[in-house]
Amino acid sequence: MNAAIIGATGLIGRLLLQKLIDSAAYNKILVFGRREATFAASLATEVIFISCQLSQLPTVTVGEKIDHAFCCLGTTIKQAGSQQAFIAVDKTAVIDFVQLCHASTNLVVTALGADAQSSTFYNRIKGETELALASTLATNEQAKGAIAKLILFQPSLLLGERSQHRPLESLGQSVFNLVSPLFIGPLKRYQPISANSVASAMLTMALNPKKLYPVNSTNSTMAERQVIRVHNETML
């Protein structure tokens, strides 16, 4: 099998890339990005870096069949500089990457609270992205007759060391660590989660699709056959 990943220099992405390599499940891993990620190489897996700006994704050509596409893109409005720049990363580039890969299984990190109807800008864009991805894959299914899986990971506050310091997030991590034991039952999905747990869950679910999709009923809706949302409870 072959895999593709974007966002491999970020908090989740750099952990996931190494897990993909260490799993020895992939012959080739295509890494898309503006700069190369750091990783420990393996003789069993060839890692191919494809240098590109996010805006160039629609023009990139992939010469390999991609089985699993992993998207770990994510920024903040402060880092992006504006709402439009944020949309270019967290929505446009995510959609472009999935369309580029044409993978049978697409694993995408969004966020807890993603809702296209949300009054909160961040959550609304995340929700719009999820809907656009599902619509894109549904259109491809109608055209090609093949069901492409979409697994959306919606973690809460991420724990881990980022290459770029986010002061408010660091403060939030400290506070939430103190109150984490209170997140039980329905509240568990709001409990902070380590980036390593999210990365591990992404690999596990990519390699064990039958756990997520035991049977594709001909009577089920396209969304039921195609999309699953993964919250903290499943990833912890």
Stockholm file with secondary structure:
# STOCKHOLM 1.0

chainA/1-236         MNAAIIGATGLIGRLLLQKLIDSAAYNKILVFGRREATFAASLATEVIFISCQLSQLPTVTVGEKIDHAFCCLGTTIKQAGSQQAFIAVDKTAVIDFVQLCHASTNLVVTALGADAQSSTFYNRIKGETELALASTLATNEQAKGAIAKLILFQPSLLLGERSQHRPLESLGQSVFNLVSPLFIGPLKRYQPISANSVASAMLTMALNPKKLYPVNSTNSTMAERQVIRVHNETML
#=GR chainA/1-236 SS CEEEEECTTSHHHHHHHHHHHHHTCCSEEEEEESSCCCCCCBTTBEEEEEECCGGGGGGCCCCSCCSEEEECCCCCHHHHSSHHHHHIIIIIIHHHHHHHHCCSEEEEECCTTCCTTCSSHHHHHHHHHHHHHHHHHHHHHHHHCCCCEEEEECCSSEESCCSSCCHHHHHHHHHHHHHGGGCCGGGGGGSCEEHHHHHHHHHHHHHCHHHHCSCCCTTSCHHHHHEEEECHHHHC
#=GC SS_cons         CEEEEECTTSHHHHHHHHHHHHHTCCSEEEEEESSCCCCCCBTTBEEEEEECCGGGGGGCCCCSCCSEEEECCCCCHHHHSSHHHHHIIIIIIHHHHHHHHCCSEEEEECCTTCCTTCSSHHHHHHHHHHHHHHHHHHHHHHHHCCCCEEEEECCSSEESCCSSCCHHHHHHHHHHHHHGGGCCGGGGGGSCEEHHHHHHHHHHHHHCHHHHCSCCCTTSCHHHHHEEEECHHHHC
//
